């Protein structure tokens, strides 16, 4: 699944608020990395807890593991994790459109529905960010794909430009050759006139 365009990333990140509580000292998290995180989630308006990885497994810790940028988790995580480092802990406020949007959803504890259009606050700690086997650590945001029709047009434009340059070079070469011939003819004419004058 394609990653977000640079424009979309900038616009969405502007709506996410992050307050760093512990500075990370490990690797930067990147798209396509395997991320391992702990978090607690709260409804922003009421403070009601809706998720807790520290107690998710029958009261035992169960960190969330997923691939960044592949929508395995909520969109807010995909966007904010590339702005974090391994070991970092932060409080993150995610707007509703980057969490559950217009959908009502039962939280981890199941007693009450999470209302639609709810902003969610997460206290998150990044336990690990590791590159997958298929990619290095250079990837940031994937460039937008170019339609095949546009690629063909770009190729044709390149060929046309090459032909135009070739024609101009040939014309300049012929012009220079003609100038040299004319100069040589003038030189020979002057020499002949000088010879006649001396006789």
ABEGO torsion letter per residue (X at the ends): XBBBBAAAAAAAAAABBBBBABBBABBBBBBGBBBBBBBBBBBAAAGBBABBAAAABGGBBBBBBBBBGAGABBAAAAAAAAABBBGBBBBBBBBAAABAEABBBBBAAGABBBBBGBBBBBBBBBABBBBBAABBAABBBBBBBBBAAAAAAAAAAAAAAAAAAAAAAAAAAAAAAAAAAAAAAAAAAAAAAAAAAAX
